[in-house]
Amino acid sequence: MRPTTKDLAKAAGVSLATVDRVLNERPNVSARAVRKVQDAIKRIGFERNLAAVNLARNRVYRFLFVLPERGDQYLSELLAEIDSARAPLKSELVEVGVVRLDVEDPHAVANLLSSLQTDEVNGVALMAPESPQTRDAVLRLNERDISVVHFLSGQANLEHHDFVGIDNIAAGATAGRLIGRFNAGRGGTIAIITETIHAQDSLKRRLGFDRVIHQNFPTLSCLPTLETHGDPARAERIIKQTFANHRDIVAAYIMSPEGRVPLEALSHCADLTDLIVVAHERTPFNEEALRDERLDAIIAQNPGHAVRSALRILRARRDRRQPFAAQEKIRIEILLADNL
C-alpha cells in the first residue's frame, strides 16, 4: 500500500496539519519540523498523489503542440493522435492545443514562442527545424517557466532539453544497413531525399546512413541530399534531373516523414520494383507502397506513443518531477510487406 499523509505524520512524529503545511510549503512551520517530515518522506517512500492535489486545487495544465503548417498523411496521423489524447485528459484538467505555422521560417517560430504567456501555456511540444532564432526563443520560454519538449525534431544540442522521438542517427544507420543488404553487392549510387536538411531528424539520419554505407558497403556511394520542401513540382524536377545525371542509381532513401511526394516523383523516373527504396513512417500511402513493392521497408515510430510521451514529460516538468525515461523511449520499428 502507498504510504498516506497519516502514515507520514506518524513516522515524522508531527501532526497532520504540520505535514500539510510542509507539503504545501506554507508558513508557520519550524525548520526542525520540516526536516523531520522530509526525513520521514525518504524513510517510508512517501509520494504525493499529484493528480488528486491538482484536482482539489482546480489546477489546470495547458499544453500546446507547435506543428508544421504544411504536411501530408504523417501530420494527419499526429493530429489524430493529439485529438484522441484530449478526451481522457479532460477529466484530469489537462488542456491540449495545436498551432500550425511555417516552421521553416525561423522568425515566425520565434515570434510565436515569444508571444506565449505563462498564464496561457505551461508547456510546448515543438516540431521545428534547428535555427538560432528558435533556440533563443526556447531559452526565453524556459526562463519564463514554460517547459519545452522537442517533438520528433529539434535543436542541435539536446543534452539539457527534453526530446521525444527515435534515435535518428540509429534510424539512418538502420536504413543504410537495409539498403546495403538488399542491394546484394551490386555497385551504384543512392539517391537521398528529404524535405529539408535543416531539420535535425534528417541531418542525423544522413549522418548515420553515410557512416554505415561508407564503412560496410564500398560498392555503393551516396549522392548529395535532395530537398523537396514538400513541393510536388520541385520534387518532380530535382528527382528527374538527378536520375538523368546518374544512370547508376540503384536505391533511394527518403529521410523525411512524408513519403508520398518523393515516391510519386520517383515512380516517374524509374521502375520502383527494380529500385531499392526505404522510407520513414507508417502512413496509408507508405503501407500501400510497401504492399505493391514500390517500397522495400519502412522505418517507423509510433505517433501515438510520441504524443502521449510529450504530454507526460510536459506534465512531469510542470509538477517538478523527473520523467520516467524508460517509459518515454520511442522504439525504431522496421516494417516489411510481410509484417504489416
N, C-alpha and C positions, 0 to 999 in steps of 0.2 A: 504494500500500500504506500502511496505517496505521502510523505510527512505533511501534516496540516499546520496551520498557524498555532493551533493549540499545542501540538507536539513541539513546535519551535519555542513557544513561550515556556513550556515545562523544561525543555533542555537548557534554555538560557537562564532559567530561574527568574523570569520577569513576567509582568502582566501582559495580557493580550493587547491592552491599549498601548503599552510600550512597544511591543512588536509592530503594531500598526504604524506608530509614529516613525520607527526606524525604517520599515519597508517603504514608506511613502515619503521619507526624507522631510518629515515635519519637524517644527521646532519644539522646544521644551522637553528635550531628552538629553541625558548626560552622556559624555564621551564614554564613560565606563559601561553604561547600558548598551550603547551602540556596539562596542567591542564584544560584549557578551552575546548579543544577538548574531553578529557576524561570525563569531567563532562557532556558535551553535548551528548556523546555516551550513558551514563547511562540515561539521562533525556528523550531522544527521542527513546531509544531502538534500536539504530543503530547496524546492524550486517553486517559484510563484506561478500560478495559473494566469498568465498574462491575458489570455482571451477573456477570462471572467472579469479580470480587473478592468480591461478596456470597455467591456460591455457595461459594467457598473458605472464607469465614468462617462459613458456615452462618447468614447473617444473614437473618432473616425480616421481610418487610413485612406489617403488619397494618392494613388499611384498613376503614372502616365507613361504609356508606350509612345515613343517618338520613332516613326517608321517612314520608309521612303514613300514619296508621292506616287512614283511610277513603280509598277510591279505587275506580275502575272499570277500564275497559279500558286507559286510558293507563298507569295504575300497574302493571297486569299486564304491559304491554309493557316497562316499565322493569325490573321484577323478572326477567322472562325474559332480558333483555339482561345483567343483572348475573350471573345464573346461568350464562349461556353464556360469560361472560368468565372465570369461575373456573377451568375446566379447563385452558386453555392457560397460565394464570399460576401454577399449582401447581408446575410444573417450575422456575419462577424464584423459588420461595419467597415468593410473594405470596398472602396470605390475605385474602379479601374477605367481610365480614359485612354483615348488614342488620338494622336495628332499625326497627320501625314504632311510631309513637305519635301521639297527638292533637297535631299541630303547631300547631293554633290555640290551644292552651293554652301561653302563653309560659313559664309556670313549669315545666311538665312538660318542655319542651325544654331549658330552662336547667338543671334538675336532672339530666337525663340527661347533658348535656355536662359538667357539673361532676363527675360521677361517673367519667368516663373517666380512666384512668391511663396513664402513658407506657409502662409495661411490658406493657400490654394492647393499646393502639391507637397507631399512628403518624400516622394521618391520617383525616379525616372529610369525607365529601361530604354536605352538609346541605341538605335541601329543606324549608324552613320559612319562614313569613311573617316580616316585619320586626317586631322588638319591642326595647325597651331591655334586657329580661332576656336575650334571645338574643344581642344584640350584646355585652353584657358577658361572657356565658359564652364566646363565641367568642374574645374578647380574652384571657381567662384560659387557654383552650386554647393559644393561640399562645405565651403566657408559659411554658407547660409544654412547649413544643417539640412540640406536636401540630398539624400543619397542617390547615387547613380550606379546602375548596372549596365555595363557594355553588353549589348544584346546581339549575339551572333556575329558581330563585327566589333571594331573598337580601335583604341589608340595604340600607338607603337609600344608604350611602356605600361604594362598592366600589373606590375609587381604589387602596387599598392591600391589597385582598383578591383572591383568585382567584375567578373566576366562570366557570361553564360553562353555555352556553345561547345562544340567539339575542339579537340586539339588540331588546329588547322595544318600545322606542319606534318603531323602524323597522317592527316587525311590526304594531303598532297602526296606524301610518300606512298600511301596505300594505292592511290591512283597510278603512280609510276610503276609500282610492283605489278599491278594487274595488267597494265598495258604491255609492260615488258614480257610478262609470262604469256599473255595471249598472242603476242607477236611471234613467238616461237622461233626466235633467231633471225628473222628477216631484217635486212638493213633498210633504213629510210629515215624520214623526218616526221616529227609530231607537231601538229597544229595545236596551239593552246589559246583558248578563247575565254574571255570574261567580260563583264560589264565595265568594270574599272579596276585597274591595278592599284589605285589609291586605297581601295578597301583592304583592311588588314587581313581579312579572311583569304582573299585572293592572293595577296602578297605572300602570306605564309604558306599557302598551298603550293605556290610556284616554287618556293624555296625547297620544300620537302620533295616535290616532284622532281626537280632538277637533280637533287642530291642522289636519289635512288637511280635515276636513268644514267647519270654520269658514272656512278660507281659500279653498277651491275649490268648495264646493257650497252656495251660500247658500239654496237652496230646501229644504235638509234641516236638521233640528235634532235634537240628541241628548238623550234622557231621562236622568234620574239612573240610576246603576248599580244593578241589582237583584242582591242577594246571596242565593244559594240555600243556602250552607253544605253543599252536597252532599245536601240533604234533599229527596227527591221531593215530599213533601206540601207543604213550604214553596214549592218551585219552582212547583208547580201553582197554589198560591194567589196568589202575588205576580204571576206572569205573567198569570194570568187577570184579576186586578184591574187590571193595567196596560193590557191590551188593552180592557177595559171602559171605562176612563177616557180612553183615547186612540184614537179611531176612525180616526186618520190614520196609523197605523203602517205603514210601507212596507218596513222592513228590520229585521233583528235581527243583532247581533254578539255571539257567545258567546266571551268572552275566556279563560275557564278551559280547561284541557286536557281535561277530561271533558265531552263534548258530549251524551251520551245523555240525562241527566235534563232539562236545559233544552230539548233538541229534542223530547222526548216531550211536555213541557208545552206547548211552542209549537204542536204539532200539534193540540192540543185547543182552541186559541184561534183558529187561522187556517189557511187553505189554504196550506201551505208552498210549493206550486208557484207561488203568486202573490206570496209574500213573499220578499224577497232575504235570504238567510241566509249568513253567513260564520262559520266556527268554526275552532278550533285543533286540531292534532294528528291524525295518521293512525292511527285505530283501526278495527277491523272495523265498528263501528256507523257511524262517520262515512263510511267508504268506501261502505257500503250506502246511506246517506242521500244521498251525492253522486250515485250511480248512479240513484237514484229521484227526483232533482231536489228533494229536501227540503232539500238544501244546495246552494249555488251555488259555493262554493270552500272549500278547507281550506288554512290556513297551517300548515305543518308544520316540524318539526325532527327530525333522525334520532336516535331514542333510543339506538341502539347507538353512534353516534358520541359522544353526550353521555356515556354510561357510560365508554367507553374513554378519552375525553378527561379525565374526572375522575380516573381511575386513573393516567393518565400524568402529570398535574400533581402529584398527591399523591406519586408516586414521585420525580419530579424534585425536589420540595421536600425529601423525605427524604434524597436524595443531595446536597443543597446545590447543585443545578443550576437554571438558568433553564429553564422550559418553552419549547418551540418554539411561539411564539404563532400562527404561520400555520397550523400543523397543528391547533391546538385551536379554531380559529374555526368555529362552527356556522352553516351557511347557512340562510337563510329559503327554504323551498320553497313554491311555490303550486301546489296540485293542483286540477284541474278534472276533470269526468267524462271528458274526452277524453284525459287523460294519466295516469290511474291505472295 
